[in-house]
Amino acid sequence: MRILITGAAGFVGSHLQNHLRSTYPDAEIHGTLFSASHQLADPAATGHVVNLLDDESVLALITRVQPDWIFHLAASANVHKSFEAPWATLENNLRAQLNVIQGCIRANIAPRILVVSSGEVYGVEQSADHPTREDAPLRPANPYAVSKVAQDMLALQYFLSNHLPIIRARPFNHLGPGQALGFIAPDIARQVATIEKGAQKPLIRCGSLTNERDFTDVRDIVRAYTLLIEHGSAGEVYNVSSGQTCTIRALVDKMLKLATMPIEIESAANFIRSSGVSKSWGDPTRLRQATGWMQEIPLEQTLLDVLNDWRKRV
């Protein structure tokens, strides 16, 4: 079996490589890289430096690899940066996916493709009483979410128009070791690790603490992706989420309990970033019914792993 992962050297891509290697030890795994300086987590995998915005380069790669499965992960994924560069986010996320899909059509192959959308597509006005289901209205509240709506609908369109076996995943917030700064867990973990080293006062600065999010460990996320590409129905869309919420304050408190010393919290105005969504949580029932997936890693373990990762880095 030949597997192609776009954005393979990224946070999710690296964990996906590890999971696929342990699940399919004989698989031929290929991954796209943004530059030659990036490395794949799986030493047995083959890396390809490809500009996904160049349709001819993408076609050449797909023709050469002839993948049975494609995990399309590559995307600009930072909500807050999307406000600073909205067109770059839209162009990057939509054009890269279009080139992958059209590359398969032009190469005359029909691999199973997992397109990663986002729980951000549901945006504002999510229910306070029950987690969001896949048939909820799409109300994107930021440019990143708009780009994910476009990716989502583009995938559906090519399933309907060209019968490509495309499955859509809408993951909610995920976290784990290796995640870049700019997200709540690594941002707090870096500060805690720096404080423990004596290089920062025992004070954590962060933004709004009242927002509620649905957090899932990235290692559970990539298990879901693999199960979906195996068992998901082509043309269907699936939330990938825990179905539970946690306030940012509760997450920070859990992280601080893992610290080796007392640390105070300060909610600073200049750290507050608006995504336009106060509460976001997804109903994973459809995913569970289709694949049997269940969340396995508790949030406390995830946060400990994130903190230990940053303890090594600082």
C-alpha positions in Angstrom: 0.0 0.0 0.0 1.2 3.5 -0.9 0.3 6.4 1.3 0.8 10.1 0.6 0.6 12.7 3.4 0.7 16.4 2.5 2.1 18.6 5.1 3.8 15.5 6.5 6.5 17.3 8.6 3.9 19.4 10.5 2.5 18.8 13.9 -0.3 16.4 12.9 1.6 14.9 10.0 4.4 13.8 12.2 2.1 12.0 14.6 0.2 10.5 11.7 3.4 9.0 10.2 4.2 7.4 13.5 0.7 5.9 13.8 0.7 4.7 10.2 4.1 3.0 10.6 3.0 1.2 13.7 -0.4 0.2 12.1 0.9 -0.6 8.6 4.6 -1.5 9.1 5.0 -2.5 5.4 3.3 0.5 3.9 5.2 2.8 1.5 4.8 6.2 3.1 5.4 9.4 1.2 5.2 12.9 2.6 5.4 16.4 1.1 7.8 18.9 2.6 7.8 22.6 2.4 11.6 22.7 2.2 14.6 20.4 2.2 15.4 21.6 5.8 12.3 19.8 7.1 12.5 16.2 8.1 10.0 13.4 8.3 9.3 11.7 11.7 9.4 8.3 10.1 12.9 7.5 8.9 11.6 4.9 6.5 9.2 7.3 4.8 10.1 9.2 1.6 10.0 13.0 1.6 9.3 15.1 -1.4 10.0 18.9 -1.5 6.9 20.1 -3.4 5.2 23.4 -3.8 1.6 22.4 -3.4 0.5 25.7 -5.1 2.2 24.5 -8.3 -0.2 22.2 -10.1 2.4 20.7 -12.4 4.6 19.7 -9.5 1.7 18.2 -7.6 0.7 16.2 -10.7 4.3 14.9 -11.2 4.4 13.8 -7.6 1.0 12.0 -7.7 1.9 10.4 -11.0 5.2 9.1 -9.6 3.8 7.9 -6.2 0.5 6.5 -7.4 -1.0 6.6 -3.9 -3.7 4.3 -2.7 -4.5 6.8 0.2 -4.0 10.5 0.4 -4.1 12.4 3.8 -4.4 16.0 2.8 -3.2 17.8 5.9 -1.2 20.7 4.5 -2.8 24.1 5.3 -2.2 27.4 7.0 -3.8 26.6 10.3 -3.5 29.6 12.6 -6.8 31.4 13.2 -5.2 34.5 14.5 -2.7 34.8 11.7 -5.5 34.4 9.2 -6.8 37.9 10.3 -3.4 39.3 9.5 -3.1 37.6 6.1 -6.6 36.6 5.0 -5.9 36.2 1.3 -2.7 34.2 1.8 -4.7 31.8 4.1 -7.5 31.4 1.5 -5.2 31.0 -1.5 -2.9 28.5 0.3 -5.6 26.3 1.7 -7.9 26.2 -1.3 -5.4 26.0 -4.1 -3.3 23.3 -2.6 -6.3 21.0 -2.1 -7.5 21.8 -5.6 -4.1 20.8 -7.1 -4.1 17.5 -5.2 -7.6 16.6 -6.4 -7.0 17.7 -10.0 -3.7 15.9 -9.9 -5.5 12.6 -9.2 -8.0 13.3 -12.0 -5.2 14.1 -14.4 -3.2 11.1 -13.4 -6.3 8.9 -13.9 -6.3 7.5 -10.4 -8.9 7.5 -7.7 -7.2 7.0 -4.3 -9.2 7.3 -1.1 -8.6 10.9 0.0 -9.1 12.3 3.5 -9.6 16.1 3.4 -9.2 17.8 6.7 -11.7 20.6 7.3 -12.2 22.0 10.8 -14.7 22.4 13.6 -14.2 26.2 13.0 -16.6 26.0 10.1 -19.5 26.0 12.5 -18.4 29.3 14.0 -20.7 31.4 16.0 -24.0 30.5 17.7 -23.1 26.9 18.6 -25.6 25.3 21.0 -24.9 25.6 24.7 -27.0 22.5 25.4 -25.6 19.9 23.1 -22.4 19.4 20.9 -22.6 20.5 17.3 -23.6 17.9 14.7 -22.4 17.7 11.1 -25.7 19.1 9.8 -25.4 22.3 11.8 -25.3 25.6 9.8 -21.8 26.7 8.7 -21.1 30.2 10.2 -17.4 30.9 9.8 -16.2 33.6 12.2 -12.6 34.1 10.8 -10.8 33.9 7.5 -9.2 30.5 8.4 -12.7 29.1 8.9 -13.8 30.5 5.6 -10.9 28.7 3.9 -12.0 25.5 5.6 -15.6 25.8 4.5 -14.2 26.2 0.9 -12.0 23.1 1.3 -14.9 21.2 2.7 -17.3 22.1 -0.1 -14.7 21.6 -2.8 -14.2 18.1 -1.5 -17.9 17.4 -1.6 -18.2 18.9 -5.1 -15.5 16.6 -6.6 -17.1 13.6 -4.9 -20.4 14.5 -6.6 -19.0 15.6 -9.9 -16.1 13.2 -10.4 -17.0 10.4 -8.0 -13.7 10.6 -6.2 -13.7 8.7 -2.9 -13.2 11.7 -0.7 -13.9 11.7 3.0 -14.1 14.9 5.0 -13.0 15.3 8.6 -13.9 18.3 10.8 -11.5 18.1 13.7 -12.1 20.4 16.7 -9.2 21.6 18.9 -6.3 19.2 19.1 -3.1 19.4 21.1 -0.1 17.3 22.0 3.7 17.3 22.1 5.3 19.0 19.1 2.6 21.6 18.6 4.0 25.0 17.5 3.6 28.2 19.6 0.5 30.3 18.8 -1.9 27.8 20.4 -2.9 27.7 24.1 -1.3 24.5 25.3 2.2 25.1 24.0 2.1 28.8 24.8 1.3 28.0 28.5 3.7 25.1 28.6 6.6 27.2 27.3 6.0 29.8 30.0 5.8 27.1 32.8 9.0 25.5 31.6 10.7 28.8 31.4 9.6 29.7 35.0 10.8 26.4 36.3 14.2 27.2 34.8 14.3 30.5 36.7 14.2 32.6 33.5 10.8 34.1 34.0 8.8 35.4 37.0 6.2 32.9 38.3 3.4 34.6 36.4 1.6 33.3 33.4 0.2 35.8 30.9 -2.6 34.7 28.7 -5.8 35.9 26.9 -9.4 35.2 27.6 -9.9 32.4 30.1 -13.7 32.0 29.7 -13.9 30.5 26.2 -14.8 26.8 26.0 -13.2 24.4 23.6 -13.4 20.7 22.7 -9.9 19.3 23.2 -8.6 16.0 21.8 -5.1 14.6 21.9 -3.4 14.7 18.5 -2.6 11.0 18.8 -6.3 10.2 19.1 -7.0 12.5 16.2 -4.6 10.7 13.8 -6.2 7.3 14.9 -9.5 8.8 13.8 -8.1 10.0 10.5 -6.8 6.5 9.8 -10.0 4.8 10.7 -11.9 7.3 8.5 -9.8 6.6 5.5 -10.3 2.9 6.1 -14.0 2.8 7.0 -15.5 6.2 6.3 -18.2 6.6 3.6 -17.0 8.5 0.5 -18.7 11.9 0.3 -19.5 11.9 4.0 -18.3 14.4 6.6 -17.3 13.5 10.2 -16.7 15.5 13.3 -13.5 14.5 15.1 -14.0 15.6 18.7 -14.4 14.5 22.3 -18.0 15.8 22.6 -17.0 17.6 25.8 -15.9 21.1 26.6 -13.2 22.6 28.8 -12.7 26.3 29.6 -9.4 27.8 28.9 -9.1 28.6 32.6 -9.6 24.9 33.5 -6.9 23.9 30.9 -4.5 26.4 32.4 -5.2 25.3 35.9 -4.6 21.7 34.9 -1.2 22.7 33.4 -0.2 24.7 36.5 -0.9 21.8 38.8 1.8 19.9 36.9 4.4 22.7 37.6 7.1 22.3 40.2 6.3 25.6 41.9 3.3 27.9 42.5 2.5 30.1 39.5 0.0 32.9 39.2 -2.2 33.7 36.2 -2.8 37.1 34.6 -5.3 37.7 31.8 -3.7 40.6 29.9 -5.6 42.6 27.3 -2.7 42.4 24.8 -2.8 38.6 25.0 -6.5 38.4 24.2 -7.1 37.2 20.7 -10.6 37.1 19.2 -11.7 34.2 17.1 -15.4 35.2 17.3 -16.4 31.9 19.0 -17.0 31.6 22.7 -18.0 28.0 22.8 -17.0 25.2 20.4 -17.7 21.5 20.7 -18.5 18.7 18.4 -20.7 15.6 18.4 -18.5 12.6 17.4 -21.4 10.1 17.2 -21.2 9.7 13.4 -17.5 9.0 13.6 -18.0 6.5 16.4 -20.8 4.7 14.6 -18.7 4.4 11.4 -15.4 3.4 12.9 -15.7 2.5 16.5 -13.3 5.3 17.5 -13.2 6.5 21.0 -11.0 9.1 22.7 -8.3 7.2 24.7 -5.9 9.8 26.1 -7.1 12.0 28.9 -6.5 15.7 28.8 -4.3 15.6 31.9 -1.9 13.1 30.2 -1.8 15.3 27.1 -0.9 18.4 29.0 1.8 16.5 30.9 3.3 15.3 27.6 3.2 18.9 26.2 4.8 20.3 29.3 7.6 17.6 29.3 8.2 18.4 25.6 8.8 22.1 26.5 10.9 21.2 29.5 13.3 19.5 27.1 13.2 22.4 24.7 14.0 25.2 27.2 
